[in-house]
Amino acid sequence: MAAKKVDDFSVPSTGGTFTLSEHRGHPVVLYFYPKDNTPGCTMEGEQFRDLYKRFDKAGAVVVGVSRDSLKSHQNFKAKMNFPFDLLADVEEKLCTQFGVIKMKNMYGKQVRGIERSTFLIGPTGQLVAEWRKVKVDGHAQEVLDAVKAL
């Protein structure tokens, strides 16, 4: 499969506006998660946090994305001590661009939500790997291995 170029985007983040093209030359790990301060999302963030120094050493930029507000993200990031930024995709621009909004069952009701997914964008802006329907345990390590293989 030929790697397809990822369209540039800018979204508000805990570190100011995050623009993809400003990170050319570095792999970018974009991990989408359903909601701040929920057990699975907290665990996933912790795993990326705990491996962050190794991502950084490999030259990678790690960012988490959900539809939560910037204020919610700032609180979540501070509480969990995340060394990376969280992107506030409240208008679902990125969710739509990456096709991560799915119908899910929540307590017997159909709800629209983010399917836990991670995308690895190479240094030249090409999509080099994607993980969908992510199971949290061990996922961050799998992504790190993919970054190191670039």
OpenMM code with the backbone's topology and positions (N, CA, C; nanometers):
from openmm import Vec3, app, unit

residues = "MET ALA ALA LYS LYS VAL ASP ASP PHE SER VAL PRO SER THR GLY GLY THR PHE THR LEU SER GLU HIS ARG GLY HIS PRO VAL VAL LEU TYR PHE TYR PRO LYS ASP ASN THR PRO GLY CYS THR MET GLU GLY GLU GLN PHE ARG ASP LEU TYR LYS ARG PHE ASP LYS ALA GLY ALA VAL VAL VAL GLY VAL SER ARG ASP SER LEU LYS SER HIS GLN ASN PHE LYS ALA LYS MET ASN PHE PRO PHE ASP LEU LEU ALA ASP VAL GLU GLU LYS LEU CYS THR GLN PHE GLY VAL ILE LYS MET LYS ASN MET TYR GLY LYS GLN VAL ARG GLY ILE GLU ARG SER THR PHE LEU ILE GLY PRO THR GLY GLN LEU VAL ALA GLU TRP ARG LYS VAL LYS VAL ASP GLY HIS ALA GLN GLU VAL LEU ASP ALA VAL LYS ALA LEU".split()
positions = [
    Vec3(0.0844, -0.1193, 0.0000),
    Vec3(0.0000, 0.0000, 0.0000),
    Vec3(0.0880, 0.1245, 0.0000),
    Vec3(0.0658, 0.2143, -0.0925),
    Vec3(0.1439, 0.3378, -0.0981),
    Vec3(0.0992, 0.4294, 0.0157),
    Vec3(0.1969, 0.4887, 0.0821),
    Vec3(0.1641, 0.5799, 0.1924),
    Vec3(0.0975, 0.7036, 0.1345),
    Vec3(-0.0158, 0.7406, 0.1942),
    Vec3(-0.0804, 0.8600, 0.1410),
    Vec3(-0.0460, 0.9809, 0.2273),
    Vec3(-0.0381, 1.0943, 0.1602),
    Vec3(-0.0034, 1.2177, 0.2289),
    Vec3(-0.1205, 1.2591, 0.3187),
    Vec3(-0.0855, 1.3041, 0.4386),
    Vec3(-0.1878, 1.3517, 0.5315),
    Vec3(-0.2051, 1.5017, 0.5088),
    Vec3(-0.3288, 1.5442, 0.4879),
    Vec3(-0.3547, 1.6874, 0.4694),
    Vec3(-0.3165, 1.7619, 0.5963),
    Vec3(-0.2589, 1.8795, 0.5760),
    Vec3(-0.2183, 1.9609, 0.6900),
    Vec3(-0.3419, 2.0013, 0.7712),
    Vec3(-0.3219, 2.0223, 0.8999),
    Vec3(-0.4314, 2.0673, 0.9851),
    Vec3(-0.3762, 2.1508, 1.0998),
    Vec3(-0.4617, 2.2346, 1.1555),
    Vec3(-0.4298, 2.3133, 1.2749),
    Vec3(-0.5475, 2.3015, 1.3694),
    Vec3(-0.5199, 2.2654, 1.4941),
    Vec3(-0.6246, 2.2571, 1.5959),
    Vec3(-0.5705, 2.3106, 1.7273),
    Vec3(-0.6623, 2.3621, 1.8127),
    Vec3(-0.6190, 2.4105, 1.9433),
    Vec3(-0.5632, 2.2950, 2.0264),
    Vec3(-0.4560, 2.3224, 2.1008),
    Vec3(-0.3997, 2.2190, 2.1878),
    Vec3(-0.3567, 2.2825, 2.3188),
    Vec3(-0.3200, 2.1963, 2.4129),
    Vec3(-0.2760, 2.2438, 2.5438),
    Vec3(-0.1464, 2.3232, 2.5334),
    Vec3(-0.0797, 2.3180, 2.4177),
    Vec3(0.0440, 2.3939, 2.4003),
    Vec3(0.0293, 2.5043, 2.2980),
    Vec3(-0.0933, 2.5511, 2.2760),
    Vec3(-0.1180, 2.6509, 2.1709),
    Vec3(-0.1713, 2.5774, 2.0488),
    Vec3(-0.1736, 2.6443, 1.9343),
    Vec3(-0.2259, 2.5781, 1.8137),
    Vec3(-0.1263, 2.4737, 1.7644),
    Vec3(-0.1760, 2.3530, 1.7358),
    Vec3(-0.0911, 2.2468, 1.6818),
    Vec3(-0.1147, 2.2400, 1.5319),
    Vec3(-0.0080, 2.2615, 1.4543),
    Vec3(-0.0164, 2.2541, 1.3084),
    Vec3(0.0753, 2.1421, 1.2617),
    Vec3(0.0191, 2.0469, 1.1903),
    Vec3(0.0959, 1.9292, 1.1487),
    Vec3(0.2227, 1.9668, 1.0728),
    Vec3(0.2115, 2.0577, 0.9758),
    Vec3(0.3261, 2.0895, 0.8895),
    Vec3(0.4443, 2.1491, 0.9668),
    Vec3(0.4192, 2.2022, 1.0876),
    Vec3(0.5290, 2.2563, 1.1683),
    Vec3(0.6173, 2.1455, 1.2253),
    Vec3(0.5738, 2.0207, 1.2092),
    Vec3(0.6501, 1.9086, 1.2652),
    Vec3(0.7144, 1.8223, 1.1570),
    Vec3(0.7212, 1.8757, 1.0338),
    Vec3(0.7887, 1.8041, 0.9252),
    Vec3(0.9305, 1.7702, 0.9712),
    Vec3(0.9772, 1.6531, 0.9278),
    Vec3(1.1110, 1.6117, 0.9685),
    Vec3(1.1067, 1.5227, 1.0923),
    Vec3(0.9898, 1.5139, 1.1549),
    Vec3(0.9713, 1.4274, 1.2719),
    Vec3(0.8514, 1.3373, 1.2491),
    Vec3(0.8595, 1.2126, 1.2968),
    Vec3(0.7382, 1.1309, 1.2954),
    Vec3(0.6387, 1.1903, 1.3961),
    Vec3(0.5115, 1.1866, 1.3618),
    Vec3(0.4075, 1.2364, 1.4523),
    Vec3(0.3135, 1.1206, 1.4870),
    Vec3(0.2975, 1.0969, 1.6159),
    Vec3(0.2048, 0.9950, 1.6649),
    Vec3(0.0789, 1.0674, 1.7091),
    Vec3(-0.0303, 1.0376, 1.6400),
    Vec3(-0.1586, 1.1007, 1.6682),
    Vec3(-0.2477, 0.9927, 1.7260),
    Vec3(-0.2728, 0.9989, 1.8567),
    Vec3(-0.3592, 0.8956, 1.9118),
    Vec3(-0.4937, 0.9547, 1.9520),
    Vec3(-0.5994, 0.8963, 1.8984),
    Vec3(-0.7360, 0.9404, 1.9247),
    Vec3(-0.7932, 0.8557, 2.0374),
    Vec3(-0.8565, 0.9224, 2.1322),
    Vec3(-0.9177, 0.8486, 2.2434),
    Vec3(-1.0543, 0.9101, 2.2721),
    Vec3(-1.1471, 0.8302, 2.3294),
    Vec3(-1.2846, 0.8779, 2.3472),
    Vec3(-1.3037, 0.9954, 2.4433),
    Vec3(-1.2443, 0.9909, 2.5628),
    Vec3(-1.2793, 1.0950, 2.6590),
    Vec3(-1.1755, 1.1107, 2.7702),
    Vec3(-1.1492, 1.2363, 2.8074),
    Vec3(-1.0596, 1.2654, 2.9195),
    Vec3(-1.1120, 1.1999, 3.0472),
    Vec3(-1.0186, 1.1623, 3.1336),
    Vec3(-1.0518, 1.1133, 3.2682),
    Vec3(-1.1404, 0.9900, 3.2727),
    Vec3(-1.1336, 0.9057, 3.1709),
    Vec3(-1.2044, 0.7781, 3.1772),
    Vec3(-1.0965, 0.6702, 3.1894),
    Vec3(-1.1306, 0.5541, 3.2462),
    Vec3(-1.0266, 0.4554, 3.2784),
    Vec3(-0.9370, 0.4140, 3.1619),
    Vec3(-0.9963, 0.3739, 3.0491),
    Vec3(-0.9155, 0.3289, 2.9349),
    Vec3(-0.8294, 0.4401, 2.8773),
    Vec3(-0.8861, 0.5586, 2.8700),
    Vec3(-0.8148, 0.6721, 2.8112),
    Vec3(-0.7018, 0.7174, 2.9026),
    Vec3(-0.7259, 0.7095, 3.0329),
    Vec3(-0.6226, 0.7442, 3.1296),
    Vec3(-0.5074, 0.6443, 3.1186),
    Vec3(-0.5407, 0.5160, 3.1118),
    Vec3(-0.4389, 0.4118, 3.1016),
    Vec3(-0.3569, 0.4273, 2.9727),
    Vec3(-0.4262, 0.4554, 2.8626),
    Vec3(-0.3562, 0.4735, 2.7350),
    Vec3(-0.2601, 0.5917, 2.7440),
    Vec3(-0.3085, 0.7030, 2.7972),
    Vec3(-0.2250, 0.8219, 2.8132),
    Vec3(-0.1042, 0.7947, 2.9020),
    Vec3(-0.1269, 0.7189, 3.0098),
    Vec3(-0.0176, 0.6852, 3.1009),
    Vec3(0.0902, 0.6040, 3.0290),
    Vec3(0.0469, 0.5125, 2.9418),
    Vec3(0.1453, 0.4301, 2.8703),
    Vec3(0.2277, 0.5147, 2.7727),
    Vec3(0.1616, 0.6089, 2.7052),
    Vec3(0.2378, 0.6997, 2.6177),
    Vec3(0.3288, 0.7889, 2.7032),
    Vec3(0.2784, 0.8332, 2.8185),
    Vec3(0.3587, 0.9172, 2.9084),
    Vec3(0.4828, 0.8406, 2.9557),
    Vec3(0.4618, 0.7153, 2.9971),
    Vec3(0.5724, 0.6379, 3.0526),
    Vec3(0.6799, 0.6050, 2.9490),
    Vec3(0.6417, 0.6016, 2.8221),
    Vec3(0.7386, 0.5737, 2.7152),
    Vec3(0.7824, 0.7017, 2.6434),
    Vec3(0.7344, 0.8161, 2.6920),
    Vec3(0.7548, 0.9423, 2.6208),
    Vec3(0.9019, 0.9723, 2.5920),
    Vec3(0.9878, 0.9509, 2.6913),
    Vec3(1.1303, 0.9814, 2.6717),
    Vec3(1.1871, 0.9006, 2.5555),
    Vec3(1.1367, 0.7786, 2.5376),
    Vec3(1.1852, 0.6943, 2.4281),
    Vec3(1.1296, 0.7419, 2.2937),
    Vec3(1.0063, 0.7906, 2.2934),
    Vec3(0.9511, 0.8497, 2.1695),
    Vec3(1.0328, 0.9737, 2.1337),
    Vec3(1.0591, 1.0556, 2.2356),
    Vec3(1.1330, 1.1800, 2.2173),
    Vec3(1.2730, 1.1511, 2.1621),
    Vec3(1.3384, 1.0510, 2.2193),
    Vec3(1.4722, 1.0115, 2.1762),
    Vec3(1.4697, 0.9661, 2.0291),
    Vec3(1.3582, 0.9045, 1.9889),
    Vec3(1.3438, 0.8596, 1.8497),
    Vec3(1.3015, 0.9753, 1.7583),
    Vec3(1.2876, 1.0958, 1.8163),
    Vec3(1.2539, 1.2142, 1.7373),
    Vec3(1.1056, 1.2322, 1.7108),
    Vec3(1.0223, 1.1510, 1.7778),
    Vec3(0.8789, 1.1546, 1.7492),
    Vec3(0.8047, 1.2571, 1.8341),
    Vec3(0.7008, 1.3129, 1.7745),
    Vec3(0.6090, 1.4036, 1.8431),
    Vec3(0.4850, 1.3205, 1.8758),
    Vec3(0.4450, 1.3184, 2.0028),
    Vec3(0.3259, 1.2429, 2.0436),
    Vec3(0.2172, 1.3422, 2.0831),
    Vec3(0.0960, 1.3237, 2.0289),
    Vec3(-0.0174, 1.4061, 2.0713),
    Vec3(-0.1422, 1.3195, 2.0840),
    Vec3(-0.2211, 1.3494, 2.1864),
    Vec3(-0.3490, 1.2819, 2.2066),
    Vec3(-0.4594, 1.3700, 2.1519),
    Vec3(-0.5652, 1.3085, 2.0999),
    Vec3(-0.6767, 1.3843, 2.0415),
    Vec3(-0.8097, 1.3295, 2.0920),
    Vec3(-0.8972, 1.4194, 2.1395),
    Vec3(-1.0361, 1.3807, 2.1659),
    Vec3(-1.1234, 1.5031, 2.1417),
    Vec3(-1.2536, 1.4840, 2.1595),
    Vec3(-1.3466, 1.5947, 2.1342),
    Vec3(-1.3672, 1.6814, 2.2582),
    Vec3(-1.2933, 1.6523, 2.3652),
    Vec3(-1.3080, 1.7316, 2.4868),
    Vec3(-1.2597, 1.8746, 2.4658),
    Vec3(-1.3061, 1.9637, 2.5527),
    Vec3(-1.2669, 2.1047, 2.5440),
    Vec3(-1.1212, 2.1222, 2.5858),
    Vec3(-1.0656, 2.2353, 2.5495),
    Vec3(-0.9289, 2.2684, 2.5867),
    Vec3(-0.9145, 2.2705, 2.7387),
    Vec3(-1.0147, 2.3254, 2.8078),
    Vec3(-1.0113, 2.3316, 2.9545),
    Vec3(-1.0056, 2.1903, 3.0140),
    Vec3(-1.0881, 2.1006, 2.9627),
    Vec3(-1.0877, 1.9617, 3.0083),
    Vec3(-0.9498, 1.8997, 2.9836),
    Vec3(-0.8931, 1.9250, 2.8648),
    Vec3(-0.7610, 1.8720, 2.8302),
    Vec3(-0.6533, 1.9252, 2.9245),
    Vec3(-0.6604, 2.0557, 2.9543),
    Vec3(-0.5584, 2.1150, 3.0403),
    Vec3(-0.5618, 2.0492, 3.1786),
    Vec3(-0.6821, 2.0261, 3.2300),
    Vec3(-0.6956, 1.9611, 3.3605),
    Vec3(-0.6446, 1.8173, 3.3566),
    Vec3(-0.6828, 1.7429, 3.2515),
    Vec3(-0.6430, 1.6025, 3.2358),
    Vec3(-0.4900, 1.5923, 3.2240),
    Vec3(-0.4333, 1.6797, 3.1413),
    Vec3(-0.2878, 1.6784, 3.1195),
    Vec3(-0.2144, 1.7073, 3.2507),
    Vec3(-0.2620, 1.8073, 3.3243),
    Vec3(-0.1969, 1.8448, 3.4501),
    Vec3(-0.2106, 1.7327, 3.5533),
    Vec3(-0.3303, 1.6790, 3.5648),
    Vec3(-0.3576, 1.5729, 3.6618),
    Vec3(-0.2716, 1.4494, 3.6349),
    Vec3(-0.2565, 1.4145, 3.5071),
    Vec3(-0.1848, 1.2920, 3.4705),
    Vec3(-0.0368, 1.3163, 3.4405),
    Vec3(0.0038, 1.4448, 3.4465),
    Vec3(0.1441, 1.4763, 3.4236),
    Vec3(0.1911, 1.4339, 3.2841),
    Vec3(0.1078, 1.4541, 3.1831),
    Vec3(0.1461, 1.4168, 3.0468),
    Vec3(0.2506, 1.5159, 2.9943),
    Vec3(0.3610, 1.4655, 2.9387),
    Vec3(0.4643, 1.5537, 2.8840),
    Vec3(0.4329, 1.5972, 2.7401),
    Vec3(0.3218, 1.5494, 2.6858),
    Vec3(0.2836, 1.5808, 2.5475),
    Vec3(0.1526, 1.6593, 2.5490),
    Vec3(0.1224, 1.7209, 2.4348),
    Vec3(0.0009, 1.8016, 2.4249),
    Vec3(-0.1204, 1.7175, 2.3879),
    Vec3(-0.2354, 1.7691, 2.4276),
    Vec3(-0.3632, 1.7090, 2.3908),
    Vec3(-0.4340, 1.8065, 2.2980),
    Vec3(-0.4860, 1.7552, 2.1875),
    Vec3(-0.5539, 1.8394, 2.0893),
    Vec3(-0.7040, 1.8367, 2.1138),
    Vec3(-0.7635, 1.9553, 2.1143),
    Vec3(-0.9074, 1.9682, 2.1384),
    Vec3(-0.9803, 1.9741, 2.0048),
    Vec3(-1.0326, 1.8596, 1.9640),
    Vec3(-1.1015, 1.8510, 1.8341),
    Vec3(-1.2528, 1.8638, 1.8555),
    Vec3(-1.2946, 1.9751, 1.9163),
    Vec3(-1.4362, 1.9910, 1.9514),
    Vec3(-1.5266, 1.9970, 1.8287),
    Vec3(-1.4728, 2.0411, 1.7152),
    Vec3(-1.5539, 2.0475, 1.5922),
    Vec3(-1.5427, 1.9192, 1.5091),
    Vec3(-1.4686, 1.8212, 1.5620),
    Vec3(-1.4528, 1.6906, 1.4958),
    Vec3(-1.3854, 1.6988, 1.3588),
    Vec3(-1.3062, 1.8039, 1.3362),
    Vec3(-1.2358, 1.8166, 1.2079),
    Vec3(-1.1391, 1.7003, 1.1874),
    Vec3(-1.0559, 1.6749, 1.2892),
    Vec3(-0.9581, 1.5665, 1.2781),
    Vec3(-1.0260, 1.4305, 1.2805),
    Vec3(-1.1273, 1.4179, 1.3668),
    Vec3(-1.2018, 1.2908, 1.3751),
    Vec3(-1.2571, 1.2535, 1.2381),
    Vec3(-1.3071, 1.3545, 1.1674),
    Vec3(-1.3625, 1.3322, 1.0343),
    Vec3(-1.2504, 1.3016, 0.9351),
    Vec3(-1.1435, 1.3812, 0.9402),
    Vec3(-1.0305, 1.3619, 0.8486),
    Vec3(-0.9730, 1.2198, 0.8584),
    Vec3(-0.9694, 1.1661, 0.9806),
    Vec3(-0.9108, 1.0331, 1.0008),
    Vec3(-1.0163, 0.9226, 1.0124),
    Vec3(-1.1427, 0.9595, 1.0025),
    Vec3(-1.2499, 0.8602, 1.0017),
    Vec3(-1.2609, 0.7784, 1.1298),
    Vec3(-1.2526, 0.8453, 1.2448),
    Vec3(-1.2552, 0.7705, 1.3712),
    Vec3(-1.3887, 0.7774, 1.4464),
    Vec3(-1.4847, 0.8549, 1.3941),
    Vec3(-1.6156, 0.8609, 1.4608),
    Vec3(-1.6973, 0.7396, 1.4174),
    Vec3(-1.7409, 0.6630, 1.5142),
    Vec3(-1.8179, 0.5408, 1.4864),
    Vec3(-1.9399, 0.5361, 1.5783),
    Vec3(-2.0381, 0.4547, 1.5398),
    Vec3(-2.1513, 0.4294, 1.6288),
    Vec3(-2.1079, 0.3202, 1.7258),
    Vec3(-2.1263, 0.3460, 1.8547),
    Vec3(-2.0861, 0.2489, 1.9559),
    Vec3(-2.2025, 0.2235, 2.0501),
    Vec3(-2.2006, 0.1074, 2.1133),
    Vec3(-2.3022, 0.0772, 2.2135),
    Vec3(-2.2539, 0.1204, 2.3509),
    Vec3(-2.3324, 0.2046, 2.4155),
    Vec3(-2.2988, 0.2502, 2.5495),
    Vec3(-2.4215, 0.2269, 2.6363),
    Vec3(-2.4095, 0.1311, 2.7257),
    Vec3(-2.5222, 0.0981, 2.8139),
    Vec3(-2.6496, 0.0710, 2.7351),
    Vec3(-2.6349, -0.0036, 2.6239),
    Vec3(-2.7510, -0.0423, 2.5452),
    Vec3(-2.8019, 0.0627, 2.4482),
    Vec3(-2.7393, 0.1814, 2.4479),
    Vec3(-2.7809, 0.2880, 2.3554),
    Vec3(-2.6746, 0.3047, 2.2479),
    Vec3(-2.7172, 0.3396, 2.1278),
    Vec3(-2.6236, 0.3716, 2.0207),
    Vec3(-2.5767, 0.5158, 2.0393),
    Vec3(-2.4461, 0.5352, 2.0467),
    Vec3(-2.3920, 0.6704, 2.0584),
    Vec3(-2.2783, 0.6881, 1.9574),
    Vec3(-2.2627, 0.8121, 1.9101),
    Vec3(-2.1495, 0.8445, 1.8226),
    Vec3(-2.0311, 0.8706, 1.9124),
    Vec3(-1.9220, 0.8065, 1.8823),
    Vec3(-1.8042, 0.8311, 1.9639),
    Vec3(-1.6773, 0.8018, 1.8870),
    Vec3(-1.5659, 0.8340, 1.9495),
    Vec3(-1.4362, 0.8102, 1.8877),
    Vec3(-1.3972, 0.6644, 1.9088),
    Vec3(-1.3625, 0.5993, 1.7991),
    Vec3(-1.3068, 0.4645, 1.8072),
    Vec3(-1.1571, 0.4841, 1.8357),
    Vec3(-1.1109, 0.4246, 1.9447),
    Vec3(-0.9707, 0.4407, 1.9846),
    Vec3(-0.8805, 0.3997, 1.8686),
    Vec3(-0.8036, 0.4942, 1.8166),
    Vec3(-0.7226, 0.4727, 1.6972),
    Vec3(-0.5935, 0.5531, 1.7082),
    Vec3(-0.4879, 0.5029, 1.6451),
    Vec3(-0.3604, 0.5746, 1.6436),
    Vec3(-0.3081, 0.5780, 1.5011),
    Vec3(-0.2503, 0.6920, 1.4654),
    Vec3(-0.1949, 0.7106, 1.3313),
    Vec3(-0.0509, 0.7568, 1.3454),
    Vec3(0.0364, 0.6950, 1.2667),
    Vec3(0.1765, 0.7340, 1.2652),
    Vec3(0.2029, 0.8040, 1.1328),
    Vec3(0.2381, 0.9306, 1.1430),
    Vec3(0.2658, 1.0124, 1.0253),
    Vec3(0.4175, 1.0271, 1.0169),
    Vec3(0.4720, 0.9884, 0.9037),
    Vec3(0.6175, 0.9925, 0.8868),
    Vec3(0.6707, 1.1341, 0.8754),
    Vec3(0.8045, 1.1471, 0.8798),
    Vec3(0.8700, 1.2787, 0.8773),
    Vec3(0.8360, 1.3626, 0.7551),
    Vec3(0.7924, 1.2972, 0.6456),
    Vec3(0.7602, 1.3727, 0.5245),
    Vec3(0.6101, 1.3995, 0.5115),
    Vec3(0.5346, 1.3657, 0.6178),
    Vec3(0.3914, 1.3947, 0.6146),
    Vec3(0.3065, 1.2836, 0.5552),
    Vec3(0.3656, 1.1646, 0.5361),
    Vec3(0.2898, 1.0503, 0.4835),
    Vec3(0.2372, 0.9659, 0.5984),
    Vec3(0.1191, 0.9110, 0.5797),
    Vec3(0.0651, 0.8175, 0.6780),
    Vec3(0.1416, 0.6868, 0.6610),
    Vec3(0.2153, 0.6447, 0.7638),
    Vec3(0.2951, 0.5227, 0.7501),
    Vec3(0.2353, 0.4028, 0.8230),
    Vec3(0.1508, 0.4282, 0.9234),
    Vec3(0.0860, 0.3167, 0.9935),
    Vec3(-0.0401, 0.3660, 1.0616),
    Vec3(-0.1370, 0.2755, 1.0755),
    Vec3(-0.2564, 0.3105, 1.1521),
    Vec3(-0.3029, 0.1887, 1.2296),
    Vec3(-0.3531, 0.2172, 1.3475),
    Vec3(-0.4091, 0.1137, 1.4340),
    Vec3(-0.5517, 0.1559, 1.4641),
    Vec3(-0.6464, 0.0658, 1.4418),
    Vec3(-0.7867, 0.0962, 1.4712),
    Vec3(-0.8379, -0.0037, 1.5731),
    Vec3(-0.9467, 0.0330, 1.6403),
    Vec3(-1.0036, -0.0519, 1.7456),
    Vec3(-0.8932, -0.0961, 1.8417),
    Vec3(-0.8152, 0.0018, 1.8845),
    Vec3(-0.6994, -0.0240, 1.9685),
    Vec3(-0.7379, -0.0842, 2.1027),
    Vec3(-0.6634, -0.1864, 2.1414),
    Vec3(-0.6689, -0.2394, 2.2778),
    Vec3(-0.5534, -0.1697, 2.3484),
    Vec3(-0.5825, -0.1059, 2.4606),
    Vec3(-0.4852, -0.0191, 2.5263),
    Vec3(-0.3570, -0.0904, 2.5683),
    Vec3(-0.3706, -0.2058, 2.6310),
    Vec3(-0.2538, -0.2704, 2.6900),
    Vec3(-0.1451, -0.3012, 2.5875),
    Vec3(-0.0274, -0.2444, 2.6070),
    Vec3(0.0852, -0.2708, 2.5185),
    Vec3(0.0849, -0.1894, 2.3898),
    Vec3(-0.0192, -0.1108, 2.3677),
    Vec3(-0.0317, -0.0370, 2.2413),
    Vec3(0.0796, 0.0668, 2.2226),
    Vec3(0.1071, 0.1456, 2.3274),
    Vec3(0.2089, 0.2505, 2.3145),
    Vec3(0.3446, 0.1906, 2.2765),
    Vec3(0.3760, 0.0731, 2.3325),
    Vec3(0.5024, 0.0063, 2.3000),
    Vec3(0.5044, -0.0354, 2.1524),
    Vec3(0.3914, -0.0844, 2.1037),
    Vec3(0.3794, -0.1250, 1.9627),
    Vec3(0.4029, -0.0041, 1.8706),
    Vec3(0.3466, 0.1103, 1.9091),
    Vec3(0.3644, 0.2328, 1.8307),
    Vec3(0.5108, 0.2773, 1.8347),
    Vec3(0.5709, 0.2689, 1.9529),
    Vec3(0.7131, 0.3056, 1.9672),
    Vec3(0.8005, 0.2175, 1.8773),
    Vec3(0.7720, 0.0881, 1.8736),
    Vec3(0.8476, -0.0029, 1.7873),
    Vec3(0.8352, 0.0386, 1.6404),
    Vec3(0.7139, 0.0809, 1.6006),
    Vec3(0.6909, 0.1246, 1.4621),
    Vec3(0.7699, 0.2535, 1.4331),
    Vec3(0.7751, 0.3446, 1.5320),
    Vec3(0.8506, 0.4695, 1.5153),
    Vec3(0.9988, 0.4363, 1.4957),
    Vec3(1.0496, 0.3461, 1.5788),
    Vec3(1.1922, 0.3110, 1.5709),
    Vec3(1.2251, 0.2420, 1.4389),
    Vec3(1.1261, 0.1770, 1.3781),
    Vec3(1.1489, 0.1055, 1.2523),
    Vec3(1.1533, 0.1996, 1.1320),
    Vec3(1.1151, 0.3253, 1.1514),
    Vec3(1.1126, 0.4209, 1.0388),
    Vec3(1.2534, 0.4508, 0.9877),
] * unit.nanometer
topology = app.Topology()
chain = topology.addChain("A")
for resn in residues:
    res = topology.addResidue(resn, chain)
    for name in ("N", "CA", "C"):
        topology.addAtom(name, app.Element.getBySymbol(name[0]), res)
